[in-house]
Amino acid sequence: MHKKIILILLVIFFSITPLAEAQEFDFKEMNYSVLLKSGATSLNINPIFNFRNDLNRLSLDLNYNGSEFKLGGTWLIKAQESKDYQTEAALSILSKSPDKGFTASIGIEGSRFLNRDREVLYELKYIISGQTLEYRVGYLTPIVKNNYLILSIGNSYWESEPLLLEAGFKVQF
């Protein structure tokens, strides 16, 4: 039932926004990371598209663990923003294991801005079908202009490990 409500909300949003030309988007950022777990790793590629209305953005997730691809998408809506922090509501659709369809999640993502372009990242999502939480806390620091290092700990809906280390890069265009 919850998945149907989220899917209906997404359909309504994407059918209303063309009236305001809000569906036009810019490809602004790409995140590349590796999720490290005991004995194995998985690659995560995450392109992010900003909508021109400056209220929301779309984040796509492609995860490969060496044997299968997993897909997801998150609609991020600005909830609170100041010069020190940013918090977004997050509505996600995630693929389950092969031939088992999709599930949905609802939660928040955000960052606390520190000095000189450094950020503390946080994420908390409730996975509706599994009735579990997905969480992450991390740190983002600049390497060179428009490139950042990401280090975080947390878990992933797609991985069975309760705690994963994520190491990766954020590239802005």
Contact map, one row per residue, 1 for C-alpha under 8 A:
11111000000000000000000000000000000000000000000000000000000000000000000000000000000000000000000000000000000000000000000000000000000000000000000000000000000000000000000000000
11111100000000000000000000000000000000000000000000000000000000000000000000000000000000000000000000000001000000000000000000000001000000000000000000000000000000000000000000000
11111110000000000000000000000000000000000000000000000000000000000000000000000000000000000000000000000011000000000000000000000001000000000000000000000000000000000000000000000
11111111000000000000000000000000000000000000000000000000000000000000000000000000000000000000000000000000000000000000000000000000000000000000000000000000000000000000000000000
11111111100000000000000000000000000000000000000000000000000000000000000000000000000000000000000000000000000000000000000000000000000000000000000000000000000000000000000000000
01111111110000000000000000000000000000000000000000000000000000000000000000000000000000000010000000000001000000000000000000000000000000000000000000000000000000000000000000000
00111111111000000000000000000000000000000000000000000000000000000000000000000000000000000000000000000000000000000000000000000000000000000000000000000000000000000000000000000
00011111111100000000000000000000000000000000000000000000000000000000000000000000000000000000000000000000000000000000000000000000000000000000000000000000000000000000000000000
00001111111110000000000000000000000000000000000000000000000000000000000000000000000000000000000000000000000000000000000000000000000000000000000000000000000000000000000000000
00000111111111000000000000000000000000000000000000000000000000000000000000000000000000000000000000000000000000000000000000000000000000000000000000000000000000000000000000000
00000011111111100000000000000000000000000000000000000000000000000000000000000000000000000000000000000000000000000000000000000000000000000000000000000000000000000000000000000
00000001111111110000000000000000000000000000000000000000000000000000000000000000000000000000000000000000000000000000000000000000000000000000000000000000000000000000000000000
00000000111111111000000000000000000000000000000000000000000000000000000000000000000000000000000000000000000000000000000000000000000000000000000000000000000000000000000000000
00000000011111111100001000000000000000000000000000000000000000000000000000000000000000000000000000000000000000000000000000000000000000000000000000000000000000000000000000000
00000000001111111100000000000000000000000000000000000000000000000000000000000000000000000000000000000000000000000000000000000000000000000000000000000000000000000000000000000
00000000000111111111000000000000000000000000000000000000000000000000000000000000000000000000000000000000000000000000000000000000000000000000000000000000000000000000000000000
00000000000011111111111000000000000000000000000000000000000000000000000000000000000000000000000000000000000000000000000000000000000000000000000000000000000000000000000000000
00000000000001111111111000000000000000000000000000000000000000000000000000000000000000000000000000000000000000000000000000000000000000000000000000000000000000000000000000000
00000000000000011111110000000000000000000000000000000000000000000000000000000000000000000000000000000000000000000000000000000000000000000000000000000000000000000000000000000
00000000000000011111111000000000000000000000000000000000000000000000000000000000000000000000000000000000000000000000000000000000000000000000000000000000000000000000000000000
00000000000000001111111100000000000000000000000000010000000000000000000000000000000000000000000000000000000000000000000000000000000000000000000000000000000000000000000000000
00000000000000001111111110000000000000000000000000111000000000000000000000000000000000000000000000000000000000000000000000000000000000000000000000000000000000000000000000000
00000000000001001101111110000000000000000000000000110000000000000000000000000000000000000000000000000000000000000000000000000000000000000000000000000000000000000000000000000
00000000000000000000111111000000000000000000000000110000000000000000000000000000000000000000000000000000000000000000000000000000000000000000000000000000000000000000000000000
00000000000000000000011111100000000000000000000011110000000000000000000000000000000000000000000000000000000000000000000000000000000000000000000000000000000000000000000000000
00000000000000000000000111110000000000000000000011110000000000000000000000000000000000000000000000000000000000000000000000000000000000000000000000000000000000000000000000000
00000000000000000000000011111000000000000000001111000000000000000000000000000000000000000000000000000000000000000000000000000000000000000000000000000000000000000000000000001
00000000000000000000000001111100000000000000000111000000000000000000000000000000000000000000000000000000000000000000000000000000000000000000000000000000000000000000000000011
00000000000000000000000000111110000000000000001110000000000000000000000000000000000000000000000000000000000000000000000000000000000000000000000000000000000000000000000001111
00000000000000000000000000011111000000000000111100000000000000000000000000000000000000000000000000000000000000000000000000000000000000000000000000000000000000000000000001110
00000000000000000000000000001111100000000000111000000000000000000000000000000000000000000000000000000000000000000000000000000000000000000000000000000000000000000000000111100
00000000000000000000000000000111110000000011110000000000000000000000000000000000000000000000000000000000000000000000000000000000000000000000000000000000000000000000000111000
00000000000000000000000000000011111000000011100000000000000000000000000000000000000000000000000000000000000000000000000000000000000000000000000000000100000000000000011110000
00000000000000000000000000000001111100001111000000000000000000000000000000000000000000000000000000000000000000000000000000000000000000000000000000000000000000000000011100000
00000000000000000000000000000000111110001111000000000000000000000000000000000000000000000000000000000000000000000000000000000000000000000000000000000000000000000001111000000
00000000000000000000000000000000011111011100000000000000000000000000000000000000000000000000000000000000000000000000000000000000000000000000000000000000000000000001111000000
00000000000000000000000000000000001111111000000000000000000000000000000000000000000000000000000000000000000000000000000000000000000000000000000000000000000000001011100000000
00000000000000000000000000000000000111110000000000000000000000000000000000000000000000000000000000000000000000000000000000000000000000000000000000000000000000000000000000000
00000000000000000000000000000000000011111000000000000000000000000000000000000000000000000000000000000000000000000000000000000000000000000000000000000000000000000000000000000
00000000000000000000000000000000000111111100000000000000000000000000000000000000000000000000000000000000000000000000000000000000000000000000000000000000000000000000000000000
00000000000000000000000000000000011110111110000000000000000000001000000000000000000000000000000000000000000000000000000000000000000000000000000000000000000000000000000000000
00000000000000000000000000000000011100011111000000000000000000111100000000000000000000000000000000000000000000000000000000000000000000000000000000000000000000000000000000000
00000000000000000000000000000001111000001111100000000000000000111000000000000000000000000000000000000000000000000000000000000000000000000000000000000000000000000000000000000
00000000000000000000000000000001111000000111110000000000000011110000000000000000000000000000000000000000000000000000000000000000000000000000000000000000000000000000000000000
00000000000000000000000000000111100000000011111000000000000011100000000000000000000000000000000000000000000000000000000000000000000000000000000000000000000000000000000000000
00000000000000000000000000000111000000000001111100000000001111000000000000000000000000000000000000000000000000000000000000000000000000000000000000000000000000000000000000000
00000000000000000000000000101110000000000000111110000000001110000000000000000000000000000000000000000000000000000000000000000000000000000000000000000000000000000000000000000
00000000000000000000000000111100000000000000011111000000111100000000000000000000000000000000000000000000000000000000000000000000000000000000000000000000000000000000000000000
00000000000000000000000011111000000000000000001111100000111000000000000000000000000000000000000000000000000000000000000000000000000000000000000000000000000000000000000000000
00000000000000000000000011110000000000000000000111110101110000000000000000000000000000000000000000000000000000000000000000000000000000000000000000000000000000000000000000000
00000000000000000000011111000000000000000000000011111111110000000000000000000000000000000000000000000000000000000000000000000000000000000000000000000000000000000000000000000
00000000000000000000111111000000000000000000000001111110000000000000000000000000000000000000000000000000000000000000000000000000000000000000000000000000000000000000000000000
00000000000000000000010000000000000000000000000000111111000000000000000000000000000000000000000000000000000000000000000000000000000000000000000000000000000000000000000000000
00000000000000000000000000000000000000000000000001111111100000000000000000000000000000000000000000000000000000000000000000000000000000000000000000000000000000000000000000000
00000000000000000000000000000000000000000000000000111111100000000000000000001100000000000000000000000000000000000000000000000000000000000000000000000000000000000000000000000
00000000000000000000000000000000000000000000000001101111110000000000000000111100000000000000000000000000000000000000000000000000000000000000000000000000000000000000000000000
00000000000000000000000000000000000000000000000111100111111000000000000000111000000000000000000000000000000000000000000000000000000000000000000000000000000000000000000000000
00000000000000000000000000000000000000000000000111100001111100000000000011110000000000000000000000000000000000000000000000000000000000000000000000000000000000000000000000000
00000000000000000000000000000000000000000000011110000000111110000000000011110000000000000000000000000000000000000000000000000000000000000000000000000000000000000000000000000
00000000000000000000000000000000000000000000011100000000011111000000001111000000000000000000000000000000000000000000000000000000000000000000000000000000000000000000000000000
00000000000000000000000000000000000000000001111000000000001111100000011110000000000000000000000000000000000000000000000000000000000000000000000000000000000000000000000000000
00000000000000000000000000000000000000000001110000000000000111110000111100000000000000000000000000000000000000000000000000000000000000000000000000000000000000000000000000000
00000000000000000000000000000000000000000111100000000000000011111000111000000000000000000000000000000000000000000000000000000000000000000000000000000000000000000000000000000
00000000000000000000000000000000000000000111000000000000000001111111110000000000000000000000000000000000000000000000000000000000000000000000000000000000000000000000000000000
00000000000000000000000000000000000000001110000000000000000000111111100000000000000000000000000000000000000000000000000000000000000000000000000000000000000000000000000000000
00000000000000000000000000000000000000000100000000000000000000011111000000000000000000000000000000000000000000000000000000000000000000000000000000000000000000000000000000000
00000000000000000000000000000000000000000000000000000000000000011111100000000000000000000000000000000000000000000000000000000000000000000000000000000000000000000000000000000
00000000000000000000000000000000000000000000000000000000000000011111110000000000000000000000000000000000000000000000000000000000000000000000000000000000000000000000000000000
00000000000000000000000000000000000000000000000000000000000001111011111000000000000000000000000000000000000000000000000000000000000000000000000000000000000000000000000000000
00000000000000000000000000000000000000000000000000000000000011110001111100000000000000000000011110000000000000000000000000000000000000000000000000000000000001000000000000000
00000000000000000000000000000000000000000000000000000000000111100000111110000000000000000000011000000000000000000000000000000000000000000000000000000000000000000000000000000
00000000000000000000000000000000000000000000000000000000000111000000011111000000000000000001111000000000000000000000000000000000000000000000000000000000000000000000000000000
00000000000000000000000000000000000000000000000000000000011110000000001111100000000000000001110000000000000000000000000000000000000000000000000000000000000000000000000000000
00000000000000000000000000000000000000000000000000000000011100000000000111110000000000000111100000000000000000000000000000000000000000000000000000000000000000000000000000000
00000000000000000000000000000000000000000000000000000001111000000000000011111000000000000111000000000000000000000000000000000000000000000000000000000000000000000000000000000
00000000000000000000000000000000000000000000000000000001111000000000000001111100000000011110000000000000000010000000000000000000000000000000000000000000000000000000000000000
00000000000000000000000000000000000000000000000000000011100000000000000000111110000000011100000000000000000000000000000000000000000000000000000000000000000000000000000000000
00000000000000000000000000000000000000000000000000000011000000000000000000011111100001111000000000000000000000000000000000000000000000000000000000000000000000000000000000000
00000000000000000000000000000000000000000000000000000000000000000000000000001111100001111000000000000000000000000000000000000000000000000000000000000000000000000000000000000
00000000000000000000000000000000000000000000000000000000000000000000000000000111110011110000000000000000000000000000000000000000000000000000000000000000000000000000000000000
00000000000000000000000000000000000000000000000000000000000000000000000000000111111111100000000000000000000000000000000000000000000000000000000000000000000000000000000000000
00000000000000000000000000000000000000000000000000000000000000000000000000000001111111000000000000000000000000000000000000000000000000000000000000000000000000000000000000000
00000000000000000000000000000000000000000000000000000000000000000000000000000000111110000000000000000000000000001000000000000000000000000000000000000000000000000000000000000
00000000000000000000000000000000000000000000000000000000000000000000000000000000111111000000000000000000000000011100000000000000000000000000000000000000000000000000000000000
00000000000000000000000000000000000000000000000000000000000000000000000000000001111111100000000000000000000001111000000000000000000000000000000000000000000000000000000000000
00000000000000000000000000000000000000000000000000000000000000000000000000000111110111110000000000000000000001110000000000000000000000000000000000000000000000000000000000000
00000000000000000000000000000000000000000000000000000000000000000000000000000111100011111000000000000000000111100000000000000000000000000000000000000000000000000000000000000
00000000000000000000000000000000000000000000000000000000000000000000000000011111000001111100000000000000000111000000000000000000000000000000000000000000000000000000000000000
00000000000000000000000000000000000000000000000000000000000000000000000000011110000000111110000000000000011110000000000000000000000000000000000000000000000000000000000000000
00000000000000000000000000000000000000000000000000000000000000000000000001111000000000011111000000000000111110000000000000001000000000000000000000000000000000000000000000000
00000100000000000000000000000000000000000000000000000000000000000000000001110000000000001111100000000001111000000000000000000000000000000000000000000000000000000000000000000
00000000000000000000000000000000000000000000000000000000000000000000000111100000000000000111110000000001110000000000000000000000000000000000000000000000000000000000000000000
00000000000000000000000000000000000000000000000000000000000000000000000111000000000000000011111000000111100000000000000000000000000000000000000000000000000000000000000000000
00000000000000000000000000000000000000000000000000000000000000000000011110000000000000000001111100000111100000000000000000000000000000000000000000000000000000000000000000000
00000000000000000000000000000000000000000000000000000000000000000000011100000000000000000000111111011110000000000000000000000000000000000000000000000000000000000000000000000
00000000000000000000000000000000000000000000000000000000000000000000010000000000000000000000011111111110000000000000000000000000000000000000000000000000000001000000000000000
00000000000000000000000000000000000000000000000000000000000000000000010000000000000000000000001111111000000000000000000000000000000000000000000000000000000000000000000000000
00000000000000000000000000000000000000000000000000000000000000000000000000000000000000000000001111111000000000000000000000000000000000000000000000000000000000000000000000000
00000000000000000000000000000000000000000000000000000000000000000000000000000000000000000000000111111000000000000000000000000000000000000000000000000000000000000000000000000
00000000000000000000000000000000000000000000000000000000000000000000000000000000000000000000001111111100000000000000000000000000000000000000000000000000000000000000000000000
00000000000000000000000000000000000000000000000000000000000000000000000000000000000000000000001111111110000000000000000000000000000000000000000000000000000000000000000000000
00000000000000000000000000000000000000000000000000000000000000000000000000000000000000000000111100011111000000000000000000000000000000000000000000000000000000000000000000000
00100000000000000000000000000000000000000000000000000000000000000000000000000000000000000000111100001111100000000000000000000011100000000000000000000000000000000000000000000
01100100000000000000000000000000000000000000000000000000000000000000000000000000000000000011110000000111110000000000000000000011100000000000000000000000000000000000000000000
00000000000000000000000000000000000000000000000000000000000000000000000000000000000000000111110000000011111000000000000000001111000000000000000000000000000000000000000000000
00000000000000000000000000000000000000000000000000000000000000000000000000000000000000001111000000000001111100000000000000001111000000000000000000000000000000000000000000000
00000000000000000000000000000000000000000000000000000000000000000000000000000000000000001110000000000000111110000000000000111100000000000000000000000000000000000000000000000
00000000000000000000000000000000000000000000000000000000000000000000000000000000000000111100000000000000011111000000000000111000000000000000000000000000000000000000000000000
00000000000000000000000000000000000000000000000000000000000000000000000000010000000000111100000000000000001111100000000011110000000000000000000000000000000000000000000000000
00000000000000000000000000000000000000000000000000000000000000000000000000000000000011110000000000000000000111110000000011100000000000000000000000000000000000000000000000000
00000000000000000000000000000000000000000000000000000000000000000000000000000000000011100000000000000000000011111000001111000000000000000000000000000000000000000000000000000
00000000000000000000000000000000000000000000000000000000000000000000000000000000000111000000000000000000000001111100001110000000000000000000000000000000000000000000000000000
00000000000000000000000000000000000000000000000000000000000000000000000000000000001110000000000000000000000000111110111100000000000000000000000000000000000000000000000000000
00000000000000000000000000000000000000000000000000000000000000000000000000000000000100000000000000000000000000011111111100000000000000000000000000000000000000000000000000000
00000000000000000000000000000000000000000000000000000000000000000000000000000000000000000000000000000000000000001111110000000000000000000000000000000000000000000000000000000
00000000000000000000000000000000000000000000000000000000000000000000000000000000000000000000000000000000000000000111110000000000000000000000000000000000000000000000000000000
00000000000000000000000000000000000000000000000000000000000000000000000000000000000000000000000000000000000000001111111000000000000000000000110000000000000000000000000000000
00000000000000000000000000000000000000000000000000000000000000000000000000000000000000000000000000000000000000001111111100000000000000000011110000000000000000000000000000000
00000000000000000000000000000000000000000000000000000000000000000000000000000000000000000000000000000000000000111100111110000000000000000011100000000000000000000000000000000
00000000000000000000000000000000000000000000000000000000000000000000000000000000000000000000000000000000000000111100011111000000000000001111000000000000000000000000000000000
00000000000000000000000000000000000000000000000000000000000000000000000000000000000000000000000000000000000011110000001111100000000000011111000000000000000000000000000000000
00000000000000000000000000000000000000000000000000000000000000000000000000000000000000000000000000000000000011100000000111110000000000111100000000000000000000000000000000000
00000000000000000000000000000000000000000000000000000000000000000000000000000000000000000000000000000000001111000000000011111000000001111000000000000000000000000000000000000
00000000000000000000000000000000000000000000000000000000000000000000000000000000000000000000000000000000001110000000000001111100000011110000000000000000000000000000000000000
00000000000000000000000000000000000000000000000000000000000000000000000000000000000000000100000000000000111100000000000000111110000011100000000000000000000000000000000000000
00000000000000000000000000000000000000000000000000000000000000000000000000000000000000000000000000000000111000000000000000011111001111000000000000000000000000000000000000000
00000000000000000000000000000000000000000000000000000000000000000000000000000000000000000000000000000011110000000000000000001111111111000000000000000000000010000000000000000
01100000000000000000000000000000000000000000000000000000000000000000000000000000000000000000000000000011110000000000000000000111111100000000000000000000000000000000000000000
00000000000000000000000000000000000000000000000000000000000000000000000000000000000000000000000000000011000000000000000000000011111000000000000000000000000000000000000000000
00000000000000000000000000000000000000000000000000000000000000000000000000000000000000000000000000000000000000000000000000000011111100000000000000000000000000000000000000000
00000000000000000000000000000000000000000000000000000000000000000000000000000000000000000000000000000000000000000000000000000111111110000000000000000000000000000000000000000
00000000000000000000000000000000000000000000000000000000000000000000000000000000000000000000000000000000000000000000000000000111011111000000000000000000000000000000000000000
00000000000000000000000000000000000000000000000000000000000000000000000000000000000000000000000000000000000000000000000000011110001111100000000000000000000000000000000000000
00000000000000000000000000000000000000000000000000000000000000000000000000000000000000000000000000000000000000000000000000111110000111110000000000000000011110000000000000000
00000000000000000000000000000000000000000000000000000000000000000000000000000000000000000000000000000000000000000000000001111000000011111000000000000000011100000000000000000
00000000000000000000000000000000000000000000000000000000000000000000000000000000000000000000000000000000000000000000000011110000000001111100000000000001111000000000000000000
00000000000000000000000000000000000000000000000000000000000000000000000000000000000000000000000000000000000000000000000111100000000000111110000000000001110000000000000000000
00000000000000000000000000000000000000000000000000000000000000000000000000000000000000000000000000000000000000000000000111000000000000011111000000000111100000000000000000000
00000000000000000000000000000000000000000000000000000000000000000000000000000000000000000000000000000000000000000000011110000000000000001111100000000111000000000000000000000
00000000000000000000000000000000000000000000000000000000000000000000000000000000000000000000000000000000000000000000011110000000000000000111110000011110000000000000000000000
00000000000000000000000000000000000000000000000000000000000000000000000000000000000000000000000000000000000000000000111000000000000000000011111000011100000000000000000000000
00000000000000000000000000000000000000000000000000000000000000000000000000000000000000000000000000000000000000000000110000000000000000000001111111111000000000000000000000000
00000000000000000000000000000000000000000000000000000000000000000000000000000000000000000000000000000000000000000000000000000000000000000000111110111000000000000000000000000
00000000000000000000000000000000000000000000000000000000000000000000000000000000000000000000000000000000000000000000000000000000000000000000011111110000000000000000000000000
00000000000000000000000000000000000000000000000000000000000000000000000000000000000000000000000000000000000000000000000000000000000000000000011111100000000000000000000000000
00000000000000000000000000000000000000000000000000000000000000000000000000000000000000000000000000000000000000000000000000000000000000000000010111110000000000000000000000111
00000000000000000000000000000000000000000000000000000000000000000000000000000000000000000000000000000000000000000000000000000000000000000000011111111000000000000000000011110
00000000000000000000000000000000000000000000000000000000000000000000000000000000000000000000000000000000000000000000000000000000000000000001111101111100000000000000000011100
00000000000000000000000000000000000000000000000000000000000000000000000000000000000000000000000000000000000000000000000000000000000000000001111000111110000000000000001111000
00000000000000000000000000000000100000000000000000000000000000000000000000000000000000000000000000000000000000000000000000000000000000000111100000011111000000000000011111000
00000000000000000000000000000000000000000000000000000000000000000000000000000000000000000000000000000000000000000000000000000000000000000111000000001111100000000000111100000
00000000000000000000000000000000000000000000000000000000000000000000000000000000000000000000000000000000000000000000000000000000000000011110000000000111110000000000111000000
00000000000000000000000000000000000000000000000000000000000000000000000000000000000000000000000000000000000000000000000000000000000000011100000000000011111000000011110000000
00000000000000000000000000000000000000000000000000000000000000000000000000000000000000000000000000000000000000000000000000000000000001111000000000000001111100000111110000000
00000000000000000000000000000000000000000000000000000000000000000000000000000000000000000000000000000000000000000000000000000000000001110000000000000000111110101111000000000
00000000000000000000000000000000000000000000000000000000000000000000000000000000000000000000000000000000000000000000000000000000000001100000000000000000011111111001000000000
00000000000000000000000000000000000000000000000000000000000000000000000000000000000000000000000000000000000000000000000000000010000001000000000000000000001111110000000000000
00000000000000000000000000000000000000000000000000000000000000000000010000000000000000000000000100000000000000000000000000000000000000000000000000000000000111110000000000000
00000000000000000000000000000000000000000000000000000000000000000000000000000000000000000000000000000000000000000000000000000000000000000000000000000000001111111000000000000
00000000000000000000000000000000000000000000000000000000000000000000000000000000000000000000000000000000000000000000000000000000000000000000000000000000000111111100000000000
00000000000000000000000000000000000010000000000000000000000000000000000000000000000000000000000000000000000000000000000000000000000000000000000000000000001100111111000000000
00000000000000000000000000000000000000000000000000000000000000000000000000000000000000000000000000000000000000000000000000000000000000000000000000000000011000011111000000000
00000000000000000000000000000000000010000000000000000000000000000000000000000000000000000000000000000000000000000000000000000000000000000000000000000000111000001111100000000
00000000000000000000000000000000001110000000000000000000000000000000000000000000000000000000000000000000000000000000000000000000000000000000000000000000111100001111110000000
00000000000000000000000000000000001110000000000000000000000000000000000000000000000000000000000000000000000000000000000000000000000000000000000000000011110000000011111000000
00000000000000000000000000000000111100000000000000000000000000000000000000000000000000000000000000000000000000000000000000000000000000000000000000000111110000000001111100000
00000000000000000000000000000000111100000000000000000000000000000000000000000000000000000000000000000000000000000000000000000000000000000000000000001111000000000000111110000
00000000000000000000000000000011110000000000000000000000000000000000000000000000000000000000000000000000000000000000000000000000000000000000000000001110000000000000011111000
00000000000000000000000000000011100000000000000000000000000000000000000000000000000000000000000000000000000000000000000000000000000000000000000000111100000000000000001111100
00000000000000000000000000001111000000000000000000000000000000000000000000000000000000000000000000000000000000000000000000000000000000000000000000111100000000000000000111110
00000000000000000000000000001110000000000000000000000000000000000000000000000000000000000000000000000000000000000000000000000000000000000000000001110000000000000000000011111
00000000000000000000000000011100000000000000000000000000000000000000000000000000000000000000000000000000000000000000000000000000000000000000000001100000000000000000000001111
00000000000000000000000000111000000000000000000000000000000000000000000000000000000000000000000000000000000000000000000000000000000000000000000001000000000000000000000000111
